[in-house]
Amino acid sequence: MKTSLRRFRFDRGELSQQQLADMVSVSRQTIISIERGDYAPSVKLALLLAAKLETTVEQLFQLEERDYA
């Protein structure tokens, strides 16, 4: 799964990973893992991230070809 989380953090006032983590009540490490593509967030967390970044889940996360296999 591809993510645009980092780009949206910077587009929204250059939020730090820690600031975003605090906004959605997760650890900074969770945000790092999502941005790296090592961790797929729960539906709830994806919706919270989208809401805090004033975007949609579809704009934050995109499936890749390998996700369909």
C-alpha positions as CSV (number, residue, x, y, z in Angstrom):
1,M,0.0,0.0,0.0
2,K,1.3,3.4,-1.0
3,T,0.9,6.4,1.4
4,S,0.9,10.1,0.9
5,L,0.9,10.8,4.6
6,R,4.3,12.5,4.7
7,R,3.3,14.9,1.9
8,F,0.0,15.8,3.6
9,R,1.9,16.4,6.9
10,F,4.0,19.0,5.1
11,D,1.1,20.5,3.2
12,R,-0.7,21.1,6.4
13,G,1.8,23.4,8.1
14,E,4.8,21.1,8.2
15,L,3.4,19.0,11.1
16,S,6.0,16.8,12.7
17,Q,5.5,13.1,13.1
18,Q,5.1,13.7,16.9
19,Q,2.5,16.4,16.4
20,L,0.4,14.2,14.1
21,A,0.8,11.2,16.4
22,D,-0.5,13.3,19.3
23,M,-3.4,14.5,17.3
24,V,-4.6,10.9,16.7
25,S,-3.4,9.4,20.0
26,V,-0.7,7.0,18.6
27,S,3.0,6.8,19.0
28,R,5.5,8.6,16.8
29,Q,6.8,5.2,15.9
30,T,3.4,4.3,14.5
31,I,3.4,7.3,12.2
32,I,7.0,6.4,11.1
33,S,5.9,2.8,10.3
34,I,2.9,4.0,8.3
35,E,5.0,6.5,6.3
36,R,7.6,3.7,5.5
37,G,4.9,1.3,4.4
38,D,5.8,-1.1,7.2
39,Y,2.4,-0.8,8.9
40,A,-1.2,-0.6,7.5
41,P,-3.3,1.5,9.8
42,S,-6.7,0.3,11.0
43,V,-9.8,1.7,9.4
44,K,-10.3,3.9,12.4
45,L,-6.8,5.2,12.4
46,A,-6.9,5.9,8.7
47,L,-10.2,7.8,9.1
48,L,-8.7,9.8,12.0
49,L,-5.6,10.7,10.0
50,A,-7.6,11.8,7.0
51,A,-9.9,14.0,9.2
52,K,-7.0,15.6,11.0
53,L,-5.2,16.3,7.7
54,E,-8.4,17.5,6.1
55,T,-8.4,15.0,3.3
56,T,-9.8,11.6,2.4
57,V,-8.6,8.2,3.2
58,E,-8.3,7.6,-0.6
59,Q,-6.0,10.5,-1.0
60,L,-3.8,9.3,1.9
61,F,-3.6,5.6,1.0
62,Q,-3.6,3.9,-2.4
63,L,-3.5,0.2,-3.2
64,E,-0.6,-1.0,-5.4
65,E,-0.7,-3.9,-7.9
66,R,0.9,-6.3,-5.5
67,D,-1.9,-5.6,-3.0
68,Y,-4.4,-7.3,-5.3
69,A,-2.5,-10.6,-5.5
